[in-house]
């Protein structure tokens, strides 16, 4: 099930929680940017979007592209660490100085150096609304003005650049978030509550989580960790025990307690998604996100056995966004809802059973099919209609809207 988390900005003087933090049940999830009031010294790929009906949230799909580290331009390549275990002490000594303090008049967060050219990754919400200069501080506490290369609010990623000698930079290599396993040890480095380059450790508590991006869409594949993450850790690296960055620390679940610190539930944007967004930003100044424009739910045996949906597998279209590529192609959403065993199912919509020649067992298969494409590409879908007919429909994927609240349907 997708879980959606509501980001909340922290201005210089935090206002009452009721006005600035949205709660869902007992959960309160906030980005881990800290207010400046608490400051102390301190191959262009793309993503594709479909929307998952389960949980009512959207799902950002990752298209695997070439690692920027494989770029033929060695001057801007982002290195990948060699495998092998490190102690936390070794990791901190080797890479701690690559974690920086990102600061502006309205807030403070973390970031980390990814190449010898001075590119730095952080969260989009760390630099959002910045008034005046954004500065980066290294281990010697010297502040350097940073240029914003690009911001992607759909994935909460921002790329900064500083003009300093390469000899002054400690580059932290990027790893593989898809290879991570629940229970593996991880390390977080950042500036919680303005405490520069604080290191905490824990394990991967879960993978494939969904967290809400600053623009309201969801970021799929987020890594959950119990490593202590607090306000000010936003934009800092989550590393595996080989010293590779596997995610950007972005949000925490405070258990419903306004302005609380870590309760052992933190979330990081997966680095494989970050790599491709970064490649886009560094190439063009913005990221590409292909868009289908549907809400989906899995077809499972329970649903198939008790309703006439035309298939016992696939991804059912629960709704189609008005004006979306799916709508233009003639895809049909659900016409009703049924409850089976205490669970509600949308029924009556088209069921997608094949995409570009590949069988679609469920929502994740369709996500993978869409994620291999980019805006403007064709997606050929085989569908089962509510009447049992089989049709082939070609969709021209669009570009994801910046503001999901403007979408209708």
C-alpha positions in Angstrom: 0.0 0.0 0.0 1.3 3.5 -0.8 1.6 5.8 2.2 1.5 9.5 1.6 3.3 12.0 3.7 2.5 15.7 3.9 5.6 18.0 3.8 5.6 21.1 6.0 7.9 24.1 5.7 9.5 25.6 8.8 10.0 29.3 8.5 12.3 31.3 10.7 9.8 31.5 13.6 7.7 28.3 13.6 4.0 29.2 13.8 1.4 27.1 15.5 1.4 23.5 14.4 -2.3 23.5 13.5 -1.7 26.1 10.8 1.4 24.6 9.3 1.3 20.9 9.7 -1.2 18.5 8.3 -1.9 15.3 10.2 -3.3 12.0 8.9 -4.5 9.9 11.8 -1.7 9.7 14.3 1.0 10.4 11.8 2.7 13.6 11.2 5.4 13.6 8.6 7.5 16.7 7.9 10.5 17.6 5.9 13.6 17.9 8.0 14.6 21.4 7.1 15.3 23.5 10.2 14.5 27.2 10.7 17.4 29.6 10.6 16.3 30.6 14.1 18.0 27.4 15.3 21.1 27.9 13.3 24.5 27.3 14.9 27.9 27.5 13.3 28.0 24.9 11.2 22.1 11.0 -20.1 19.2 12.7 -19.4 16.7 10.4 -17.9 13.2 10.9 -16.8 10.5 9.7 -14.5 7.1 8.6 -15.4 4.0 9.2 -13.4 1.0 7.0 -12.9 -1.3 7.3 -9.9 -2.0 4.4 -7.6 -5.6 4.2 -6.2 -4.4 2.2 -3.2 -4.1 4.8 -0.5 -5.4 7.5 -2.8 -1.9 8.8 -3.6 0.2 9.2 -6.7 3.3 7.2 -7.5 6.4 8.5 -9.0 8.0 5.8 -11.3 11.7 5.6 -11.9 13.1 5.0 -15.4 16.5 3.4 -15.2 19.0 5.4 -17.1 22.8 5.5 -17.4 24.5 6.5 -14.1 26.0 10.0 -14.5 29.1 8.3 -13.1 29.5 6.6 -16.4 29.6 9.8 -18.3 32.4 10.1 -20.8 33.2 13.5 -19.4 35.4 12.6 -16.4 35.5 16.1 -15.2 31.8 16.0 -14.2 31.4 12.3 -13.5 29.8 11.4 -10.2 31.9 8.5 -8.8 30.5 5.2 -7.5 32.3 3.7 -4.5 33.9 0.3 -4.6 32.2 -2.4 -2.6 33.5 -3.3 0.8 32.6 -2.8 4.4 33.6 0.3 6.4 33.3 1.1 10.0 31.3 4.2 10.9 34.5 5.9 12.1 36.2 5.2 8.8 33.2 6.4 6.8 33.0 9.6 8.8 36.7 10.3 8.4 36.7 9.7 4.7 33.4 11.3 3.7 32.2 13.5 6.6 33.8 16.6 5.1 31.7 16.1 1.9 28.6 16.9 3.9 27.8 20.6 3.9 25.5 23.1 5.6 23.0 24.7 3.2 21.7 28.0 4.5 19.6 31.0 3.6 17.7 33.7 5.4 14.7 31.5 5.9 16.1 28.1 6.7 18.9 25.7 7.1 19.5 22.1 5.9 22.2 19.8 4.7 23.7 18.8 1.4 26.6 16.8 0.0 29.3 17.1 -2.7 28.9 14.8 -5.8 31.7 15.7 -8.1 34.9 17.7 -8.3 33.2 20.5 -10.2 31.4 21.6 -7.1 27.9 20.2 -7.6 26.0 19.6 -4.4 22.8 17.7 -3.9 20.1 18.7 -1.4 16.4 18.7 -1.0 14.2 21.1 -3.0 12.4 22.1 0.1 15.7 23.2 1.7 16.1 26.0 -0.9 12.4 26.6 -1.4 11.5 30.3 -0.8 15.0 31.3 -0.3 15.4 35.1 0.0 18.8 36.4 -1.0 21.8 34.2 -1.3 22.0 30.5 -0.6 25.3 29.7 1.1 27.2 26.5 1.6 29.5 25.9 4.6 32.3 23.3 4.6 34.2 21.9 7.5 36.2 25.1 8.0 32.8 27.0 8.5 33.7 29.3 5.6 30.5 30.2 3.7 30.5 30.1 -0.1 27.6 31.5 -2.2 26.0 28.6 -4.1 24.3 28.8 -7.5 21.0 26.9 -7.9 21.5 24.8 -11.0 17.9 23.4 -10.9 15.1 22.3 -8.6 12.7 19.5 -9.1 9.7 19.7 -6.7 8.3 16.4 -8.0 11.1 14.5 -6.4 12.3 17.0 -3.8 15.7 17.3 -5.4 17.8 20.4 -5.9 21.3 20.7 -7.5 23.6 23.5 -6.3 27.0 24.5 -7.5 29.9 26.3 -5.8 32.9 27.8 -7.3 35.8 26.4 -5.3 39.0 24.5 -6.1 38.5 20.8 -6.6 41.2 20.3 -3.9 38.8 21.8 -1.4 36.0 19.2 -2.1 35.4 15.8 -0.6 33.3 13.9 -3.1 30.9 11.3 -1.7 30.2 8.5 -4.2 26.6 7.4 -5.2 25.4 3.9 -4.7 22.5 1.7 -5.8 19.2 2.2 -3.9 17.6 -0.7 -5.7 20.0 -3.1 -4.2 19.2 -2.3 -0.6 17.7 -4.8 1.8 15.6 -4.4 4.9 17.8 -4.8 7.9 21.0 -3.5 6.3 23.0 -1.0 8.3 23.0 2.6 7.3 24.5 5.9 8.4 23.1 9.4 8.2 25.2 12.6 8.2 23.7 16.0 8.4 23.2 19.1 10.5 20.3 18.4 12.9 19.2 21.5 14.8 22.3 23.2 13.4 24.8 20.7 14.9 27.3 20.4 12.0 28.1 17.1 10.5 26.4 14.9 13.1 26.5 11.2 12.3 23.8 8.8 13.3 23.3 5.1 12.4 20.6 2.5 12.2 19.1 0.1 9.7 16.9 0.1 6.7 13.5 -0.4 8.2 11.6 -0.7 4.9 12.0 -0.1 1.2 9.5 1.0 -1.5 7.7 3.5 0.7 5.8 6.4 -0.8 6.3 10.0 0.5 4.8 13.2 -0.7 6.8 15.5 -2.8 6.7 19.3 -2.4 4.4 19.7 -5.4 1.9 17.2 -4.0 2.7 14.2 -6.2 4.3 11.1 -4.5 7.9 9.9 -4.5 7.9 6.1 -4.9 10.7 3.8 -3.6 11.6 5.9 -0.6 13.9 4.2 2.0 12.7 4.1 5.6 15.3 4.1 8.3 15.4 4.2 12.1 18.7 6.2 12.0 18.0 9.4 14.0 17.0 12.1 11.5 15.9 15.5 12.8 15.1 19.0 11.5 18.2 20.2 9.7 19.1 16.7 8.3 17.1 17.5 5.1 19.3 17.1 2.0 22.0 15.1 3.8 23.1 11.7 2.7 22.0 8.3 3.9 24.9 5.9 3.3 25.3 2.2 3.2 28.3 0.5 4.9 30.5 0.8 1.8 30.3 4.6 2.1 27.9 4.9 -0.9 25.0 7.4 -0.8 21.7 5.4 -1.2 19.3 8.2 -0.5 18.7 11.9 0.4 17.3 12.2 3.9 14.1 14.2 3.5 11.3 13.5 6.0 10.5 12.2 9.4 7.3 10.8 11.0 6.9 12.4 14.4 4.1 10.1 15.5 1.6 12.9 15.5 3.6 15.2 17.9 3.9 18.6 16.5 7.5 20.0 16.4 8.8 16.7 17.7 12.2 15.2 16.8 13.1 11.8 15.6 11.0 8.8 16.7 12.9 6.4 14.6 10.9 6.7 11.4 12.7 8.7 8.7 12.6 8.6 4.9 15.1 9.2 2.2 14.5 9.8 -1.5 16.2 6.9 -3.3 19.5 7.7 -5.0 18.7 5.9 -8.2 15.8 8.4 -8.7 18.0 11.2 -7.7 20.7 10.2 -10.2 18.4 10.5 -13.2 16.8 13.7 -12.0 20.3 15.2 -11.4 21.4 14.2 -14.9 18.4 16.0 -16.3 19.0 19.1 -14.2 22.7 19.3 -15.0 21.9 18.8 -18.7 18.9 21.1 -19.2 18.2 22.8 -15.9 15.1 20.8 -15.2 13.9 17.2 -14.9 11.6 15.3 -17.2 8.6 13.4 -15.9 6.5 11.4 -18.3 2.9 11.3 -17.4 0.0 8.9 -18.1 -2.7 10.5 -16.0 -4.6 7.7 -14.4 -5.4 6.3 -10.9 -4.8 2.5 -10.7 -5.5 -0.5 -8.5 -4.3 -4.0 -8.7 -6.5 -6.8 -10.0 -6.3 -9.6 -7.4 -7.8 -13.1 -7.3 -10.4 -12.0 -4.8 -11.7 -9.2 -7.0 -11.5 -11.4 -10.2 -13.4 -14.2 -8.6 -16.3 -12.1 -7.4 -16.8 -9.5 -10.1 -16.9 -9.4 -13.9 -13.8 -7.4 -14.8 -12.7 -9.2 -17.9 -9.4 -10.4 -16.4 -7.9 -12.1 -13.3 -4.7 -10.0 -13.5 -3.6 -6.6 -14.6 -3.9 -2.9 -13.5 -7.5 -1.5 -13.3 -8.0 2.1 -14.1 -9.9 3.6 -11.2 -10.1 7.1 -12.7 -8.7 9.1 -15.7 -7.5 12.7 -15.3 -9.4 15.1 -17.5 -7.2 16.3 -20.4 -4.4 13.7 -19.6 -2.7 11.5 -22.2 -4.9 8.6 -20.9 -8.1 10.6 -21.5 -7.0 11.7 -25.0 -6.3 8.0 -25.8 -9.8 7.0 -24.7 -9.0 5.0 -21.6 -12.0 4.5 -19.3 -12.0 4.7 -15.5 -14.2 2.9 -13.0 -17.9 3.3 -13.0 -18.6 2.0 -9.5 -17.2 0.5 -6.3 -17.7 -2.7 -4.5 -16.6 -4.0 -1.1 -15.3 -7.5 -0.7 -14.0 -8.8 2.6 -14.0 -5.3 4.1 -11.9 -3.9 1.3 -13.2 -1.4 -1.3 -12.5 -2.0 -5.0 -13.1 0.4 -7.9 -14.8 -1.6 -10.7 -16.0 -1.0 -14.2 -12.8 0.6 -15.6 -10.5 -0.7 -18.3 -8.0 -3.3 -17.1 -4.5 -3.0 -18.6 -3.1 -6.4 -19.2 -0.2 -5.7 -21.6 2.1 -2.7 -22.3 4.4 -2.5 -25.2 4.3 -6.3 -25.6 5.0 -7.1 -21.9 2.4 -8.7 -19.6 1.0 -6.5 -16.9 0.4 -8.5 -13.7 -0.4 -5.5 -11.7 0.3 -1.8 -11.0 4.0 -2.2 -10.5 4.4 -3.8 -14.0 2.6 -0.9 -15.6 4.8 1.5 -13.7 7.9 -0.3 -15.0 6.6 -0.1 -18.5 5.9 3.6 -18.3 9.1 4.3 -16.5 11.1 3.0 -19.5 9.8 5.9 -21.6 9.8 9.6 -21.6 7.4 12.4 -22.5 6.3 12.2 -26.1 6.9 8.4 -26.3 4.2 6.0 -27.4 2.8 3.4 -25.0 0.8 0.6 -26.6 -1.7 -0.9 -24.2 -3.8 -4.0 -24.4 -6.9 -3.6 -22.3 -9.9 -5.6 -21.2 -13.1 -3.6 -21.1 -15.9 -4.0 -18.6 -17.8 -5.8 -21.3 -15.0 -8.4 -21.7 -13.8 -7.0 -25.0 -10.1 -6.8 -25.8 -8.7 -3.6 -27.3 -5.3 -2.1 -28.2 -4.9 1.6 -27.4 -1.9 3.7 -28.1 -1.1 6.5 -25.6 1.3 9.4 -26.3 2.8 10.1 -22.9 2.8 13.7 -21.7 4.8 15.9 -19.4 3.8 15.7 -15.7 2.0 18.9 -14.5 3.9 20.9 -12.0 0.8 21.4 -9.8 -1.4 18.3 -9.2 -4.0 20.4 -7.4 -4.8 21.9 -10.8 -5.7 18.5 -12.3 -9.4 17.6 -12.7 -11.0 14.2 -12.9 
